[in-house]
Each structure stands twice: as structure tokens, then as C-alpha cells.
């Protein structure tokens, strides 16, 4: 829910409450006022009637209301003396409405030439249910118009007021640590927004520092490890060139060199993983996956000939992707190498390119890989001791960093890797 | 050929000196930015190996300095940083090559020779030894002017051996050279052995005056017969 709508919802609730209570109070006040003025009118009528009786005693025989709005009945003296003026609401039959309608009535008593009479004066009242209904609908309309007006004002005026906020938000969304982008700069004189901007910039600054120091650490780790490794490897290589070694010593030295090389390779691969995860490959260019596949097929040709592996290429469409070309090559070459190394002598590899997908299927061991662990680091075939076990992990990390889907399937004795380059593709 | 090694790490520097002297180069060293600066202003070298991370300065500045001095020394950067920015920056500043630590001695030899060859290139880019010639542009291998067909990997292997004449080239180094970086060398040795076997056969059958000797079973060495 957007902020604007949220505030509108709260306002509506508040209005509903305020207008509801206000209209009830207003209604009762109004009713009181009306009664008051009607009662004054009734009192005035009473005085006028009593005065008129002095000159026209026939009025004393007006025992029913009939067409007039009063009636007079004789009462006992005791009854009359007990009488106090009473104003009351009551219902009376109205001919025109053919219904009982509310009236205000005044019961009073007076003395005329030693005799006592009771006097009732009536006045028609506002029809209350009509009043309530009218008032209700006016209040509803008031409410609707108010909400509508506020919604319009919110959306037109407030949106403009909130513009700096949305600007800051968009800049934050687009912000990437690995790019040399500047800090957020939105001109606003609203205090909250400029504070938000300040806080965002402070956060960015802090993340940038952390990012840089991490990057530096990775580079330092690389440097500090590679130089000693270089010394070990080169010294042993020189040692191997001396003529007075026996075979087993030489082999022992060669094994140590190989291990040192493996260590260096491992270090490089781990650094590469960290770099990809830190998105330190920000270059985006249009890369043709088909040509990379074809290039690596020919690069590996002698080796596949040696292993008698047949590679077939099926180009349904040209597969072009926007990504870092080094990573694209790394991805394809790792997958292809994987398909070659884990293949059997005389096996096959099929590369298929469609507009969105690259599929690499190879023959190999008749056992499916575990899809849960196959992309884990250091997950390797026990028989292939020389590999670092990072090849598929690197593929996975490259795919993840570009939201590329990578799936594995084993069917028909074929290990198939499908790489879907459509960023909207979601792997299950 | 005179080579200057600019490297702050003593052990590495000494190893490089020992290895390069085997190639009969005249080798001088500098351990700091200042001493390197002094040496390049005073003397001329055929090739400079430059570590760009020096304790008292950035080696890349030495490249600028060389340019200012109007010297066209061949520079190979040796760096622990496998950073594309440094690589691109270094090459843009006039370096000839960029080698990431750790590197194999054989690889360094090959790079230095490539740099020299480029420098003294007199129209033809080929390696001659005994009765054989390897034409690097046409990718042709001749023994006594007869063309012997080599497949691509055999050609690369032979070239690597020729650049490392009389030096041990280990099997893992060969594998890495042929397959490029970032490739695990899993089950490559059979393949290497197979390629070497074919190559030896071709050398023998064509009466070439060079051969590949096995060294302790860990690698091979190209020698003249």
C-alpha cells in the first residue's frame, strides 16, 4: 500500500468518526432548538386564546381540535390547581398524510369567571424520520466529497511534494557499489527528505568503505599468497633442473611443485568466486554464446580426438547475451571441459543453441549427479583427484550473478546442463 | 642480452637470476623503486622484468619514466595482482607483456624470448635450430626444408620446447600452456604423453637433429643431437 493511500485510509477513518459524532450532536441540538421555538409559539398561542376568550366565550365550547389547533375542557377546581404547564410530543392522525404524525402539545389550565378549564394547544412537528434520513444522506455526501477532495489533493499536490522522496528512492534502487557512481543528490528544502538523503549517503559511504576494504583484502590475500607460492614453485623448478637427482627425489619434488601449483590455482579460483560474488566484473557487452562454444570446441579438438569424443553442434538460433565476456567464456569453457573430462572414451557431447538456451549433453558415468550438491564448492568425483572441484561452483556463481538459470538433468544415460539466459526465467 | 629484474622479494629475485643466467643472459637486479629508477636512467637494457608492487612506489610509474626518457626497453610486468585494470593499464603504458605470479620458469622464458624475437624481427618470424625451422607466422614446421605436418597442439608444444631449449618443461606446465589458465589438469597427462610420443616419432622419422628427452619422468627437455 502506498503511503498516500495509507494516509487517506487513516483520514477516512478519522472523518467517519468525527462526522458521525458531530452529526449526532448537531442533530440533537437542532431538534432542541426547534422544540424550543415551537414551545414558545405554543405558549404565545395559549396567551392569545385566553385573551380572546374574554371577548368571545364561545371558544370555551371548542372541546375537540377539529380544524383549530386547540381544545378547551372544563375541569374541577382541584384538578386545575394541580395542573402545571406540560409540553409533550405525541402522535395525531393527519387526514392529508393518512397517518399518525408527530405533534407538540401544550397542556395548561386557566380560570374564567370562577370556572376552571383545561387547555391543550398543538403545533405540528418536523417529521423526525424524514429529518434523520435527510441529515444522514447529507452527511454521507459530505463525507464522500471530503474523501474525494482529499484523494485528489493527495494525488496532485502531495505527489509533487513527495517527488524528492521518489527521486531518492529511484537513485537508491539504481545504486551499485561496484560502479563509480556519485552520492545521491536531490535538491529539496523539506527537512525530512534532506535528512533521508543525508542518511542514505552516510549508508552508501559506509558500504563503499566496507566494499573497498573487502576488495582490498581479497587483493592483498592474493598478493601475499602468490609471491611465496611463486618462490616455492620457481625454486623447486630450478632444483628439478639439476643433474644429480635420482628419480624418486625428482618425482617427490615434482609432486610438491604440483601441489604448490594446485594451491595457487585454488587460491585463484576462490578469489575469482569472491570477485564474481562481489560483482567486480561490471563490464556488459553483447556476447555471442554460439561463437564461444564453437571456439572452445576447436580449442579442445585434439584432446577430444584423443579421447575419441564426438562433439556435435546444433545451432537453432543465434544466442546473444549481455554480460562480461570473460565470465561468459569461463562459463562455457568450464561446462564444456566438464563434459569432456567426465566423458568416457568414445562418448558424445551435444551442444545446442537456441535463442535463449544453451544445452550441453554428454555421455559419462551411468549415475546421475546429485542436483543438491553438484554445484557446491569442492564437490568432486573421487576418481578425479586432480581437479579443484570448483568448476561447477564457478559456473553456478556466474549464473547467479546474472540471474541466469542453470539446470541439470540426467536421462537416457545423458548428463544435460541447460543454461537459460533469459533473466525472467526462474529455475524451479 | 641484458636483463634488469625489478622485484622486491629477495628469494624470488635470486631464483629469477639463477634461472635467467642459465639462458646466458646478463642479469642485473633492483629491489626498490629508487634503485630501479636510478638503473633505468643510467643504463640500457634489452628487457626489464617489472614487479609493479614495490615497497616505495608503484612500478607503473617506472613505465612512464621510461617513456619520458625516450627509451624503448621491452618490459614484462610480473605482478601478483591478476587484475584486468592493471593489465590494461600496464600494456597501455608501453609494457610488452603481463605475467601473473606465480608463473613457471618455462613460461617466463617463453615470454622473454617472444619479446626479444619481436624486437629483432627482421622480416621473418621463425625459430631455427639444427636442421629444423619453425615458422611461427605460417605455422609450418620444416626439417631440411621438408614440411612436416604437425597438428595444432603438437606445433604449440614444439614451439614451447624450442623457446625452452635445454630446459626442463614439466608435464603440468605443458598441460597448462596447452589448455590455458583456469583449467583443471584432470586426466591430461595421458594426452600429453600421447602428443609427445607422436612428436618424437615425427622428429625421428624426419631425421631432425633435435629430440625430446624425458627428465626423471616429471617432464621433458628439448636437446640437440
HADDOCK unambig.tbl for C-alpha pairs under 7 A between the chains (distance, minus, plus):
assign (segid A and resid 219 and name CA) (segid B and resid 81 and name CA) 6.82 0.50 0.50
assign (segid A and resid 222 and name CA) (segid B and resid 80 and name CA) 6.89 0.50 0.50
assign (segid A and resid 222 and name CA) (segid B and resid 81 and name CA) 6.95 0.50 0.50
assign (segid A and resid 223 and name CA) (segid B and resid 80 and name CA) 4.81 0.50 0.50
assign (segid A and resid 223 and name CA) (segid B and resid 81 and name CA) 6.07 0.50 0.50
assign (segid A and resid 226 and name CA) (segid B and resid 80 and name CA) 5.90 0.50 0.50
assign (segid A and resid 226 and name CA) (segid B and resid 101 and name CA) 5.76 0.50 0.50
assign (segid A and resid 226 and name CA) (segid B and resid 102 and name CA) 5.66 0.50 0.50
assign (segid A and resid 227 and name CA) (segid B and resid 80 and name CA) 6.50 0.50 0.50
assign (segid A and resid 227 and name CA) (segid B and resid 101 and name CA) 6.37 0.50 0.50
assign (segid A and resid 227 and name CA) (segid B and resid 102 and name CA) 6.50 0.50 0.50
assign (segid A and resid 229 and name CA) (segid B and resid 102 and name CA) 6.15 0.50 0.50
assign (segid A and resid 230 and name CA) (segid B and resid 101 and name CA) 5.92 0.50 0.50
assign (segid A and resid 230 and name CA) (segid B and resid 102 and name CA) 4.00 0.50 0.50
assign (segid A and resid 230 and name CA) (segid B and resid 103 and name CA) 6.36 0.50 0.50
assign (segid A and resid 231 and name CA) (segid B and resid 11 and name CA) 6.51 0.50 0.50
assign (segid A and resid 231 and name CA) (segid B and resid 12 and name CA) 5.14 0.50 0.50
assign (segid A and resid 234 and name CA) (segid B and resid 15 and name CA) 6.69 0.50 0.50
assign (segid A and resid 234 and name CA) (segid B and resid 104 and name CA) 6.45 0.50 0.50
assign (segid A and resid 234 and name CA) (segid B and resid 105 and name CA) 6.19 0.50 0.50
assign (segid A and resid 235 and name CA) (segid B and resid 15 and name CA) 6.04 0.50 0.50
assign (segid A and resid 238 and name CA) (segid B and resid 19 and name CA) 6.82 0.50 0.50
assign (segid A and resid 241 and name CA) (segid B and resid 168 and name CA) 6.08 0.50 0.50
assign (segid A and resid 247 and name CA) (segid B and resid 216 and name CA) 5.05 0.50 0.50
assign (segid A and resid 250 and name CA) (segid B and resid 216 and name CA) 6.09 0.50 0.50
assign (segid A and resid 251 and name CA) (segid B and resid 216 and name CA) 6.96 0.50 0.50
assign (segid A and resid 251 and name CA) (segid B and resid 218 and name CA) 6.24 0.50 0.50
assign (segid A and resid 254 and name CA) (segid B and resid 218 and name CA) 6.27 0.50 0.50
assign (segid A and resid 302 and name CA) (segid B and resid 153 and name CA) 6.88 0.50 0.50
assign (segid A and resid 303 and name CA) (segid B and resid 191 and name CA) 6.74 0.50 0.50
assign (segid A and resid 306 and name CA) (segid B and resid 191 and name CA) 6.72 0.50 0.50
assign (segid A and resid 384 and name CA) (segid B and resid 186 and name CA) 6.40 0.50 0.50
assign (segid A and resid 386 and name CA) (segid B and resid 185 and name CA) 6.55 0.50 0.50
assign (segid A and resid 386 and name CA) (segid B and resid 186 and name CA) 5.00 0.50 0.50
assign (segid A and resid 387 and name CA) (segid B and resid 184 and name CA) 5.16 0.50 0.50
assign (segid A and resid 387 and name CA) (segid B and resid 185 and name CA) 6.64 0.50 0.50
assign (segid A and resid 387 and name CA) (segid B and resid 186 and name CA) 5.38 0.50 0.50
assign (segid A and resid 388 and name CA) (segid B and resid 184 and name CA) 6.69 0.50 0.50
